[in-house]
Amino acid sequence: MKESLEYKKSIREFRGFVSLRNKVTLWLSVVVLIGYYSFVLSIGLFPDILGYRLGPSSITLGIIVGVSLIALCIIVTGLYTFFANQYFDRRQGEILRELEKSGALEDLKNGQGY
């Protein structure tokens, strides 16, 4: 295992990148889970409110909330896709090239990186 400054910098950048990607993924997942669990909980606790009809139509507040939840999931998926395409993929390629150049990539593949 090499201990050069470039090696340590590459490993540090790799760990920082993985940490950032995991944090973004976690927070977007939390947003979706909170939305779904709030909706299911509101069905159980406030069925009369979600069953409220909006005007003379058969559309209820629950339908609007459900469609909004689907829209939220589409937006969150779009955000992650945008971040992945615009930042994560490009940065991952840069970091992998740096790791390969410093020799850290082979150590990480063999489980020897720190």
N, CA, C and O atoms as a GROMACS GRO file, in nm:
protein
  456
    1MET      N    1   0.085  -0.117   0.000
    1MET     CA    2   0.000   0.000   0.000
    1MET      C    3   0.090   0.124   0.000
    1MET      O    4   0.179   0.136   0.083
    2LYS      N    5   0.065   0.213  -0.092
    2LYS     CA    6   0.144   0.335  -0.104
    2LYS      C    7   0.092   0.439  -0.006
    2LYS      O    8  -0.025   0.437   0.033
    3GLU      N    9   0.180   0.529   0.034
    3GLU     CA   10   0.142   0.631   0.130
    3GLU      C   11   0.173   0.771   0.078
    3GLU      O   12   0.198   0.862   0.158
    4SER      N   13   0.171   0.791  -0.054
    4SER     CA   14   0.204   0.922  -0.109
    4SER      C   15   0.090   1.020  -0.083
    4SER      O   16  -0.022   0.981  -0.049
    5LEU      N   17   0.122   1.147  -0.099
    5LEU     CA   18   0.023   1.253  -0.078
    5LEU      C   19  -0.090   1.242  -0.180
    5LEU      O   20  -0.207   1.262  -0.147
    6GLU      N   21  -0.054   1.210  -0.304
    6GLU     CA   22  -0.155   1.194  -0.410
    6GLU      C   23  -0.247   1.076  -0.379
    6GLU      O   24  -0.368   1.082  -0.403
    7TYR      N   25  -0.189   0.969  -0.327
    7TYR     CA   26  -0.265   0.850  -0.289
    7TYR      C   27  -0.368   0.886  -0.182
    7TYR      O   28  -0.486   0.853  -0.195
    8LYS      N   29  -0.324   0.953  -0.077
    8LYS     CA   30  -0.414   0.990   0.034
    8LYS      C   31  -0.522   1.086  -0.013
    8LYS      O   32  -0.638   1.076   0.028
    9LYS      N   33  -0.484   1.180  -0.101
    9LYS     CA   34  -0.580   1.277  -0.154
    9LYS      C   35  -0.687   1.204  -0.236
    9LYS      O   36  -0.805   1.236  -0.224
   10SER      N   37  -0.646   1.109  -0.318
   10SER     CA   38  -0.740   1.034  -0.400
   10SER      C   39  -0.839   0.956  -0.315
   10SER      O   40  -0.959   0.954  -0.341
   11ILE      N   41  -0.786   0.891  -0.211
   11ILE     CA   42  -0.873   0.814  -0.121
   11ILE      C   43  -0.971   0.907  -0.049
   11ILE      O   44  -1.089   0.875  -0.037
   12ARG      N   45  -0.922   1.021  -0.003
   12ARG     CA   46  -1.007   1.117   0.068
   12ARG      C   47  -1.119   1.170  -0.024
   12ARG      O   48  -1.234   1.181   0.018
   13GLU      N   49  -1.084   1.201  -0.149
   13GLU     CA   50  -1.185   1.248  -0.244
   13GLU      C   51  -1.288   1.139  -0.274
   13GLU      O   52  -1.408   1.167  -0.285
   14PHE      N   53  -1.240   1.016  -0.287
   14PHE     CA   54  -1.331   0.904  -0.313
   14PHE      C   55  -1.430   0.887  -0.198
   14PHE      O   56  -1.550   0.874  -0.220
   15ARG      N   57  -1.379   0.888  -0.077
   15ARG     CA   58  -1.467   0.873   0.040
   15ARG      C   59  -1.565   0.990   0.053
   15ARG      O   60  -1.681   0.971   0.088
   16GLY      N   61  -1.517   1.112   0.024
   16GLY     CA   62  -1.605   1.228   0.028
   16GLY      C   63  -1.715   1.220  -0.076
   16GLY      O   64  -1.830   1.254  -0.049
   17PHE      N   65  -1.679   1.173  -0.196
   17PHE     CA   66  -1.777   1.160  -0.303
   17PHE      C   67  -1.884   1.056  -0.267
   17PHE      O   68  -2.003   1.081  -0.284
   18VAL      N   69  -1.840   0.940  -0.218
   18VAL     CA   70  -1.934   0.835  -0.180
   18VAL      C   71  -2.025   0.884  -0.067
   18VAL      O   72  -2.145   0.856  -0.067
   19SER      N   73  -1.969   0.957   0.027
   19SER     CA   74  -2.047   1.011   0.138
   19SER      C   75  -2.153   1.110   0.087
   19SER      O   76  -2.268   1.104   0.129
   20LEU      N   77  -2.114   1.200  -0.003
   20LEU     CA   78  -2.209   1.297  -0.059
   20LEU      C   79  -2.320   1.227  -0.135
   20LEU      O   80  -2.438   1.259  -0.118
   21ARG      N   81  -2.283   1.132  -0.219
   21ARG     CA   82  -2.384   1.059  -0.297
   21ARG      C   83  -2.480   0.985  -0.205
   21ARG      O   84  -2.601   0.984  -0.230
   22ASN      N   85  -2.429   0.924  -0.100
   22ASN     CA   86  -2.515   0.852  -0.006
   22ASN      C   87  -2.607   0.948   0.070
   22ASN      O   88  -2.723   0.915   0.096
   23LYS      N   89  -2.557   1.065   0.106
   23LYS     CA   90  -2.641   1.164   0.177
   23LYS      C   91  -2.754   1.213   0.088
   23LYS      O   92  -2.868   1.223   0.134
   24VAL      N   93  -2.724   1.243  -0.038
   24VAL     CA   94  -2.829   1.288  -0.130
   24VAL      C   95  -2.933   1.179  -0.147
   24VAL      O   96  -3.053   1.206  -0.142
   25THR      N   97  -2.889   1.056  -0.167
   25THR     CA   98  -2.980   0.944  -0.183
   25THR      C   99  -3.066   0.924  -0.058
   25THR      O  100  -3.186   0.901  -0.067
   26LEU      N  101  -3.003   0.933   0.058
   26LEU     CA  102  -3.076   0.916   0.184
   26LEU      C  103  -3.183   1.022   0.201
   26LEU      O  104  -3.297   0.991   0.236
   27TRP      N  105  -3.148   1.148   0.177
   27TRP     CA  106  -3.245   1.256   0.198
   27TRP      C  107  -3.361   1.249   0.099
   27TRP      O  108  -3.476   1.274   0.136
   28LEU      N  109  -3.333   1.215  -0.026
   28LEU     CA  110  -3.442   1.201  -0.122
   28LEU      C  111  -3.531   1.083  -0.085
   28LEU      O  112  -3.653   1.090  -0.102
   29SER      N  113  -3.472   0.976  -0.035
   29SER     CA  114  -3.551   0.861   0.009
   29SER      C  115  -3.637   0.897   0.130
   29SER      O  116  -3.752   0.855   0.140
   30VAL      N  117  -3.581   0.975   0.222
   30VAL     CA  118  -3.656   1.018   0.340
   30VAL      C  119  -3.777   1.103   0.300
   30VAL      O  120  -3.885   1.089   0.357
   31VAL      N  121  -3.758   1.190   0.201
   31VAL     CA  122  -3.870   1.273   0.154
   31VAL      C  123  -3.983   1.184   0.102
   31VAL      O  124  -4.100   1.207   0.135
   32VAL      N  125  -3.949   1.085   0.021
   32VAL     CA  126  -4.052   0.996  -0.035
   32VAL      C  127  -4.118   0.913   0.076
   32VAL      O  128  -4.240   0.900   0.078
   33LEU      N  129  -4.038   0.858   0.166
   33LEU     CA  130  -4.095   0.777   0.274
   33LEU      C  131  -4.185   0.857   0.366
   33LEU      O  132  -4.290   0.809   0.409
   34ILE      N  133  -4.144   0.979   0.398
   34ILE     CA  134  -4.230   1.065   0.481
   34ILE      C  135  -4.362   1.093   0.409
   34ILE      O  136  -4.468   1.090   0.471
   35GLY      N  137  -4.353   1.119   0.279
   35GLY     CA  138  -4.475   1.143   0.202
   35GLY      C  139  -4.569   1.023   0.205
   35GLY      O  140  -4.688   1.037   0.232
   36TYR      N  141  -4.515   0.904   0.176
   36TYR     CA  142  -4.598   0.784   0.175
   36TYR      C  143  -4.655   0.752   0.313
   36TYR      O  144  -4.774   0.725   0.326
   37TYR      N  145  -4.571   0.753   0.415
   37TYR     CA  146  -4.619   0.719   0.548
   37TYR      C  147  -4.719   0.822   0.602
   37TYR      O  148  -4.813   0.788   0.674
   38SER      N  149  -4.697   0.948   0.566
   38SER     CA  150  -4.795   1.050   0.607
   38SER      C  151  -4.930   1.025   0.541
   38SER      O  152  -5.034   1.040   0.604
   39PHE      N  153  -4.926   0.988   0.415
   39PHE     CA  154  -5.050   0.961   0.342
   39PHE      C  155  -5.123   0.841   0.403
   39PHE      O  156  -5.243   0.847   0.428
   40VAL      N  157  -5.050   0.732   0.427
   40VAL     CA  158  -5.112   0.613   0.484
   40VAL      C  159  -5.163   0.642   0.625
   40VAL      O  160  -5.272   0.597   0.662
   41LEU      N  161  -5.086   0.715   0.704
   41LEU     CA  162  -5.128   0.751   0.838
   41LEU      C  163  -5.252   0.840   0.836
   41LEU      O  164  -5.342   0.825   0.918
   42SER      N  165  -5.256   0.932   0.741
   42SER     CA  166  -5.374   1.020   0.733
   42SER      C  167  -5.498   0.943   0.689
   42SER      O  168  -5.609   0.979   0.727
   43ILE      N  169  -5.481   0.839   0.610
   43ILE     CA  170  -5.596   0.755   0.573
   43ILE      C  171  -5.655   0.689   0.698
   43ILE      O  172  -5.776   0.680   0.714
   44GLY      N  173  -5.565   0.643   0.784
   44GLY     CA  174  -5.612   0.576   0.906
   44GLY      C  175  -5.668   0.672   1.010
   44GLY      O  176  -5.764   0.640   1.079
   45LEU      N  177  -5.607   0.790   1.022
   45LEU     CA  178  -5.648   0.883   1.128
   45LEU      C  179  -5.755   0.983   1.086
   45LEU      O  180  -5.838   1.025   1.167
   46PHE      N  181  -5.754   1.022   0.959
   46PHE     CA  182  -5.847   1.125   0.913
   46PHE      C  183  -5.920   1.084   0.785
   46PHE      O  184  -5.911   1.154   0.685
   47PRO      N  185  -5.991   0.973   0.787
   47PRO     CA  186  -6.057   0.928   0.664
   47PRO      C  187  -6.166   1.024   0.617
   47PRO      O  188  -6.192   1.036   0.497
   48ASP      N  189  -6.231   1.093   0.712
   48ASP     CA  190  -6.337   1.186   0.673
   48ASP      C  191  -6.280   1.306   0.597
   48ASP      O  192  -6.343   1.357   0.504
   49ILE      N  193  -6.162   1.351   0.638
   49ILE     CA  194  -6.101   1.466   0.570
   49ILE      C  195  -6.059   1.427   0.428
   49ILE      O  196  -6.082   1.502   0.334
   50LEU      N  197  -5.997   1.310   0.414
   50LEU     CA  198  -5.954   1.268   0.280
   50LEU      C  199  -6.074   1.230   0.193
   50LEU      O  200  -6.063   1.231   0.070
   51GLY      N  201  -6.185   1.196   0.252
   51GLY     CA  202  -6.306   1.162   0.177
   51GLY      C  203  -6.389   1.284   0.141
   51GLY      O  204  -6.493   1.270   0.076
   52TYR      N  205  -6.345   1.403   0.180
   52TYR     CA  206  -6.420   1.526   0.152
   52TYR      C  207  -6.426   1.549   0.001
   52TYR      O  208  -6.323   1.552  -0.066
   53ARG      N  209  -6.546   1.565  -0.051
   53ARG     CA  210  -6.565   1.588  -0.194
   53ARG      C  211  -6.537   1.734  -0.228
   53ARG      O  212  -6.577   1.826  -0.156
   54LEU      N  213  -6.469   1.751  -0.339
   54LEU     CA  214  -6.437   1.886  -0.386
   54LEU      C  215  -6.542   1.928  -0.488
   54LEU      O  216  -6.533   1.892  -0.606
   55GLY      N  217  -6.639   2.003  -0.442
   55GLY     CA  218  -6.748   2.047  -0.529
   55GLY      C  219  -6.845   1.934  -0.556
   55GLY      O  220  -6.850   1.836  -0.482
   56PRO      N  221  -6.923   1.947  -0.662
   56PRO     CA  222  -7.024   1.845  -0.693
   56PRO      C  223  -6.966   1.721  -0.763
   56PRO      O  224  -7.040   1.628  -0.794
   57SER      N  225  -6.836   1.720  -0.788
   57SER     CA  226  -6.776   1.606  -0.859
   57SER      C  227  -6.747   1.490  -0.763
   57SER      O  228  -6.769   1.501  -0.642
   58SER      N  229  -6.698   1.382  -0.819
   58SER     CA  230  -6.665   1.266  -0.737
   58SER      C  231  -6.518   1.269  -0.693
   58SER      O  232  -6.469   1.173  -0.634
   59ILE      N  233  -6.448   1.377  -0.722
   59ILE     CA  234  -6.308   1.391  -0.681
   59ILE      C  235  -6.303   1.430  -0.534
   59ILE      O  236  -6.369   1.523  -0.490
   60THR      N  237  -6.223   1.354  -0.459
   60THR     CA  238  -6.210   1.382  -0.316
   60THR      C  239  -6.071   1.439  -0.287
   60THR      O  240  -5.981   1.438  -0.371
   61LEU      N  241  -6.057   1.488  -0.166
   61LEU     CA  242  -5.928   1.542  -0.124
   61LEU      C  243  -5.822   1.432  -0.123
   61LEU      O  244  -5.706   1.459  -0.150
   62GLY      N  245  -5.861   1.309  -0.091
   62GLY     CA  246  -5.769   1.196  -0.091
   62GLY      C  247  -5.712   1.169  -0.229
   62GLY      O  248  -5.594   1.135  -0.242
   63ILE      N  249  -5.792   1.184  -0.332
   63ILE     CA  250  -5.744   1.165  -0.469
   63ILE      C  251  -5.641   1.271  -0.504
   63ILE      O  252  -5.538   1.241  -0.564
   64ILE      N  253  -5.668   1.394  -0.466
   64ILE     CA  254  -5.573   1.504  -0.492
   64ILE      C  255  -5.442   1.480  -0.418
   64ILE      O  256  -5.334   1.500  -0.475
   65VAL      N  257  -5.451   1.438  -0.293
   65VAL     CA  258  -5.330   1.411  -0.215
   65VAL      C  259  -5.253   1.292  -0.276
   65VAL      O  260  -5.130   1.296  -0.282
   66GLY      N  261  -5.323   1.190  -0.319
   66GLY     CA  262  -5.259   1.073  -0.381
   66GLY      C  263  -5.188   1.109  -0.511
   66GLY      O  264  -5.076   1.064  -0.535
   67VAL      N  265  -5.253   1.189  -0.593
   67VAL     CA  266  -5.191   1.233  -0.719
   67VAL      C  267  -5.070   1.323  -0.688
   67VAL      O  268  -4.969   1.317  -0.757
   68SER      N  269  -5.083   1.405  -0.586
   68SER     CA  270  -4.970   1.490  -0.545
   68SER      C  271  -4.852   1.405  -0.498
   68SER      O  272  -4.736   1.439  -0.522
   69LEU      N  273  -4.882   1.297  -0.430
   69LEU     CA  274  -4.777   1.206  -0.384
   69LEU      C  275  -4.705   1.141  -0.502
   69LEU      O  276  -4.583   1.126  -0.501
   70ILE      N  277  -4.781   1.101  -0.602
   70ILE     CA  278  -4.720   1.046  -0.724
   70ILE      C  279  -4.633   1.151  -0.791
   70ILE      O  280  -4.523   1.120  -0.838
   71ALA      N  281  -4.682   1.275  -0.798
   71ALA     CA  282  -4.603   1.383  -0.857
   71ALA      C  283  -4.475   1.408  -0.777
   71ALA      O  284  -4.369   1.433  -0.835
   72LEU      N  285  -4.484   1.401  -0.644
   72LEU     CA  286  -4.366   1.418  -0.560
   72LEU      C  287  -4.261   1.312  -0.593
   72LEU      O  288  -4.142   1.342  -0.604
   73CYS      N  289  -4.306   1.188  -0.608
   73CYS     CA  290  -4.212   1.080  -0.640
   73CYS      C  291  -4.148   1.099  -0.777
   73CYS      O  292  -4.030   1.070  -0.794
   74ILE      N  293  -4.224   1.148  -0.872
   74ILE     CA  294  -4.169   1.176  -1.005
   74ILE      C  295  -4.066   1.288  -0.996
   74ILE      O  296  -3.961   1.280  -1.060
   75ILE      N  297  -4.095   1.391  -0.919
   75ILE     CA  298  -4.002   1.503  -0.903
   75ILE      C  299  -3.874   1.458  -0.834
   75ILE      O  300  -3.764   1.494  -0.877
   76VAL      N  301  -3.886   1.378  -0.728
   76VAL     CA  302  -3.768   1.330  -0.656
   76VAL      C  303  -3.683   1.241  -0.747
   76VAL      O  304  -3.560   1.251  -0.746
   77THR      N  305  -3.748   1.154  -0.824
   77THR     CA  306  -3.674   1.070  -0.919
   77THR      C  307  -3.604   1.156  -1.024
   77THR      O  308  -3.490   1.128  -1.060
   78GLY      N  309  -3.672   1.259  -1.072
   78GLY     CA  310  -3.611   1.350  -1.168
   78GLY      C  311  -3.492   1.425  -1.109
   78GLY      O  312  -3.391   1.445  -1.176
   79LEU      N  313  -3.504   1.467  -0.984
   79LEU     CA  314  -3.392   1.535  -0.918
   79LEU      C  315  -3.272   1.444  -0.906
   79LEU      O  316  -3.159   1.485  -0.935
   80TYR      N  317  -3.295   1.320  -0.864
   80TYR     CA  318  -3.182   1.229  -0.851
   80TYR      C  319  -3.119   1.201  -0.988
   80TYR      O  320  -2.997   1.197  -1.000
   81THR      N  321  -3.202   1.181  -1.088
   81THR     CA  322  -3.150   1.156  -1.222
   81THR      C  323  -3.069   1.274  -1.272
   81THR      O  324  -2.964   1.257  -1.333
   82PHE      N  325  -3.118   1.395  -1.246
   82PHE     CA  326  -3.045   1.516  -1.285
   82PHE      C  327  -2.910   1.523  -1.216
   82PHE      O  328  -2.808   1.546  -1.280
   83PHE      N  329  -2.910   1.503  -1.083
   83PHE     CA  330  -2.784   1.506  -1.008
   83PHE      C  331  -2.689   1.397  -1.057
   83PHE      O  332  -2.569   1.421  -1.072
   84ALA      N  333  -2.742   1.278  -1.081
   84ALA     CA  334  -2.658   1.167  -1.125
   84ALA      C  335  -2.596   1.196  -1.261
   84ALA      O  336  -2.477   1.173  -1.281
   85ASN      N  337  -2.676   1.246  -1.353
   85ASN     CA  338  -2.625   1.272  -1.488
   85ASN      C  339  -2.534   1.394  -1.494
   85ASN      O  340  -2.434   1.393  -1.566
   86GLN      N  341  -2.567   1.499  -1.420
   86GLN     CA  342  -2.491   1.623  -1.430
   86GLN      C  343  -2.368   1.626  -1.340
   86GLN      O  344  -2.268   1.690  -1.374
   87TYR      N  345  -2.373   1.559  -1.226
   87TYR     CA  346  -2.263   1.570  -1.132
   87TYR      C  347  -2.200   1.436  -1.096
   87TYR      O  348  -2.080   1.416  -1.114
   88PHE      N  349  -2.281   1.343  -1.047
   88PHE     CA  350  -2.227   1.219  -0.991
   88PHE      C  351  -2.147   1.138  -1.093
   88PHE      O  352  -2.035   1.096  -1.064
   89ASP      N  353  -2.202   1.116  -1.212
   89ASP     CA  354  -2.133   1.034  -1.312
   89ASP      C  355  -2.001   1.098  -1.355
   89ASP      O  356  -1.899   1.030  -1.367
   90ARG      N  357  -2.005   1.229  -1.379
   90ARG     CA  358  -1.884   1.299  -1.422
   90ARG      C  359  -1.778   1.296  -1.312
   90ARG      O  360  -1.661   1.266  -1.337
   91ARG      N  361  -1.820   1.328  -1.190
   91ARG     CA  362  -1.726   1.331  -1.078
   91ARG      C  363  -1.671   1.191  -1.048
   91ARG      O  364  -1.554   1.176  -1.015
   92GLN      N  365  -1.755   1.090  -1.059
   92GLN     CA  366  -1.710   0.953  -1.036
   92GLN      C  367  -1.602   0.915  -1.136
   92GLN      O  368  -1.503   0.852  -1.099
   93GLY      N  369  -1.619   0.952  -1.262
   93GLY     CA  370  -1.518   0.924  -1.362
   93GLY      C  371  -1.386   0.992  -1.331
   93GLY      O  372  -1.279   0.932  -1.346
   94GLU      N  373  -1.393   1.119  -1.287
   94GLU     CA  374  -1.271   1.193  -1.251
   94GLU      C  375  -1.200   1.126  -1.133
   94GLU      O  376  -1.078   1.110  -1.134
   95ILE      N  377  -1.276   1.089  -1.034
   95ILE     CA  378  -1.217   1.028  -0.914
   95ILE      C  379  -1.156   0.893  -0.947
   95ILE      O  380  -1.048   0.860  -0.898
   96LEU      N  381  -1.224   0.813  -1.030
   96LEU     CA  382  -1.168   0.683  -1.068
   96LEU      C  383  -1.038   0.699  -1.145
   96LEU      O  384  -0.945   0.620  -1.127
   97ARG      N  385  -1.030   0.801  -1.231
   97ARG     CA  386  -0.904   0.825  -1.302
   97ARG      C  387  -0.793   0.866  -1.205
   97ARG      O  388  -0.680   0.821  -1.218
   98GLU      N  389  -0.827   0.951  -1.107
   98GLU     CA  390  -0.728   0.990  -1.006
   98GLU      C  391  -0.683   0.870  -0.921
   98GLU      O  392  -0.565   0.856  -0.891
   99LEU      N  393  -0.778   0.786  -0.884
   99LEU     CA  394  -0.745   0.667  -0.806
   99LEU      C  395  -0.655   0.572  -0.885
   99LEU      O  396  -0.560   0.515  -0.831
  100GLU      N  397  -0.685   0.557  -1.012
  100GLU     CA  398  -0.604   0.469  -1.096
  100GLU      C  399  -0.462   0.525  -1.114
  100GLU      O  400  -0.364   0.451  -1.112
  101LYS      N  401  -0.455   0.657  -1.132
  101LYS     CA  402  -0.325   0.722  -1.152
  101LYS      C  403  -0.237   0.711  -1.027
  101LYS      O  404  -0.116   0.693  -1.036
  102SER      N  405  -0.299   0.721  -0.910
  102SER     CA  406  -0.222   0.717  -0.785
  102SER      C  407  -0.194   0.573  -0.738
  102SER      O  408  -0.114   0.552  -0.646
  103GLY      N  409  -0.258   0.475  -0.800
  103GLY     CA  410  -0.240   0.336  -0.759
  103GLY      C  411  -0.335   0.293  -0.650
  103GLY      O  412  -0.330   0.178  -0.605
  104ALA      N  413  -0.422   0.380  -0.606
  104ALA     CA  414  -0.514   0.348  -0.497
  104ALA      C  415  -0.628   0.259  -0.543
  104ALA      O  416  -0.687   0.188  -0.461
  105LEU      N  417  -0.660   0.261  -0.672
  105LEU     CA  418  -0.770   0.182  -0.722
  105LEU      C  419  -0.746   0.032  -0.702
  105LEU      O  420  -0.836  -0.041  -0.661
  106GLU      N  421  -0.626  -0.013  -0.730
  106GLU     CA  422  -0.593  -0.155  -0.710
  106GLU      C  423  -0.600  -0.192  -0.562
  106GLU      O  424  -0.648  -0.300  -0.528
  107ASP      N  425  -0.552  -0.103  -0.475
  107ASP     CA  426  -0.561  -0.131  -0.331
  107ASP      C  427  -0.706  -0.140  -0.285
  107ASP      O  428  -0.740  -0.226  -0.204
  108LEU      N  429  -0.790  -0.050  -0.336
  108LEU     CA  430  -0.933  -0.055  -0.299
  108LEU      C  431  -0.999  -0.182  -0.350
  108LEU      O  432  -1.081  -0.242  -0.281
  109LYS      N  433  -0.963  -0.223  -0.471
  109LYS     CA  434  -1.020  -0.347  -0.525
  109LYS      C  435  -0.978  -0.468  -0.442
  109LYS      O  436  -1.055  -0.563  -0.429
  110ASN      N  437  -0.857  -0.465  -0.387
  110ASN     CA  438  -0.808  -0.575  -0.306
  110ASN      C  439  -0.845  -0.562  -0.158
  110ASN      O  440  -0.806  -0.646  -0.077
  111GLY      N  441  -0.920  -0.458  -0.124
  111GLY     CA  442  -0.962  -0.439   0.014
  111GLY      C  443  -0.854  -0.384   0.104
  111GLY      O  444  -0.862  -0.399   0.226
  112GLN      N  445  -0.752  -0.320   0.045
  112GLN     CA  446  -0.641  -0.271   0.124
  112GLN      C  447  -0.645  -0.120   0.145
  112GLN      O  448  -0.565  -0.067   0.224
  113GLY      N  449  -0.735  -0.047   0.078
  113GLY     CA  450  -0.743   0.098   0.094
  113GLY      C  451  -0.802   0.134   0.229
  113GLY      O  452  -0.874   0.055   0.289
  114TYR      N  453  -0.771   0.252   0.274
  114TYR     CA  454  -0.825   0.292   0.405
  114TYR      C  455  -0.923   0.400   0.395
  114TYR      O  456  -0.978   0.444   0.496
   0.00000   0.00000   0.00000
